[in-house]
Amino acid sequence: MRSKANALKEKGVKVINFAAGELSFDACPDMQAGAIDAVRHARNRYTPPIGLPALRERIAHAVSQRCGVAYTAAEVAVTAGAKQALYNAALVLLNPGDEVVVVRPYWETLPTQIRLAGAIPVFVDTQAQSYRLTCEAVEKALTPRTTMIVINTPNNPTGTLYEREQLLGIAQLAFDRQLWVVFDECYRQLVRQPHEHHNIVSLFPALKNQTVLVDSFSKSQAVTGWRVGYACAPAHVIAAMHNLQGHTTSNPSSLSQYAALNALNALNADASPFNRDVNAFLDRQLIAACTCLGFIDGITCAPPEGAFYLYIDVSRKLGRRYLGTPIRDVDHLAELLLSEAHIAVVPGSACGDPTSIRISYAVEREELIEGLTRFEQFMAELVAD
Ligand SMILES: Cc1ncc(COP(=O)(O)O)c(C=O)c1O
């Protein structure tokens, strides 16, 4: 969708891109200052493969504070975004044939990385439970070959946050069965009022030795292109990640690491002013988006509680005709939305779900309104047989 949208843009068409997974903000000022300072001080050499010792210390301190469970620098690996942290976890922890529980709809990278490690994703569908992950559903998916559960909250693509009680139940289950938990919380700082993000280790400290926490600066600091994130895991897992990363990518960009260090050093106990501004913006955007979508009959959204996605069930619109052409499936709908309404969306098929599309509301305000107006007009033109 991105390359098709870009091709249209090059032809001079005003495309509204709801498909991007990033904020429309400039990088967080503290990240900028850290990177500029690193350039000025010639921080241009290799760093240790899994990050600057000072940054690992600082991350360990920040994670210990927010989770209420002590982490040391030896339990932290700095990575090129959350994506590398997740890939490291898959490669160092999975053996061929292992089964891994993955929530569906999913962020496509998760099952792909599991398959790259030779393991098998086993999907747990959440749509029937309003996109909540329940302990019962996870339990049903377990077999003697299960070795890992991957949880992502706030969730991409649904924008839903997982509940405390359910996470506690899943933590107990993973603890009893000695399963690894990969807990991807890279949207944790992007939470809509009045919802709350829960960290699984914080809820169930005994799970620390079986958990890989994955977080990133990408989304919350508006630096998706800078590639810096981290994993927190038992020291022997981090040592294996060190070996792997040392022979694959080496260190994440030194400038991004200094930027992240500066941002963490500037942080008080509360959220940063940048983070408050971002969330206030996203709260306003969500209200505007829901108002626009409220005019469209026959669609429903997953609870939009975090990240910046609206996950819209359009299954009742599939099969209808647009200017005489029946809409075959969500891919076809996404293609028509791009070619006819000039809006780019992510089809749910990319998330293992043929019923829905994902849009990001983290775009400029005018784009949001214009794009959703085009969406509404397109939907109004669909005719049932
Ligand atoms: C759920 C989830 N995890 C991880 C990532 C990767 O983020 P990063 O840019 O930090 O690699 C993304 C990016 O879209 C994501 O949606």
PDBQT file of the ligand as one rigid body, heavy atoms in Angstrom, charges set to zero:
ROOT
HETATM    1  C1  LIG A 401       3.618  -4.049  17.943  1.00  0.00    +0.000 C 
HETATM    2  C2  LIG A 401       4.890  -3.504  17.391  1.00  0.00    +0.000 A 
HETATM    3  N1  LIG A 401       6.050  -3.949  17.897  1.00  0.00    +0.000 NA
HETATM    4  C3  LIG A 401       7.224  -3.500  17.444  1.00  0.00    +0.000 A 
HETATM    5  C4  LIG A 401       7.278  -2.577  16.416  1.00  0.00    +0.000 A 
HETATM    6  C5  LIG A 401       8.630  -2.138  15.920  1.00  0.00    +0.000 C 
HETATM    7  O1  LIG A 401       8.950  -0.882  16.330  1.00  0.00    +0.000 OA
HETATM    8  P1  LIG A 401      10.411  -0.293  16.144  1.00  0.00    +0.000 P 
HETATM    9  O2  LIG A 401      10.307   0.845  15.197  1.00  0.00    +0.000 OA
HETATM   10  O3  LIG A 401      10.839   0.132  17.500  1.00  0.00    +0.000 OA
HETATM   11  O4  LIG A 401      11.265  -1.381  15.607  1.00  0.00    +0.000 OA
HETATM   12  C6  LIG A 401       6.114  -2.094  15.856  1.00  0.00    +0.000 A 
HETATM   13  C7  LIG A 401       6.150  -1.142  14.727  1.00  0.00    +0.000 C 
HETATM   14  O5  LIG A 401       5.185  -0.864  14.065  1.00  0.00    +0.000 OA
HETATM   15  C8  LIG A 401       4.878  -2.562  16.358  1.00  0.00    +0.000 A 
HETATM   16  O6  LIG A 401       3.723  -2.120  15.881  1.00  0.00    +0.000 OA
ENDROOT
TORSDOF 0
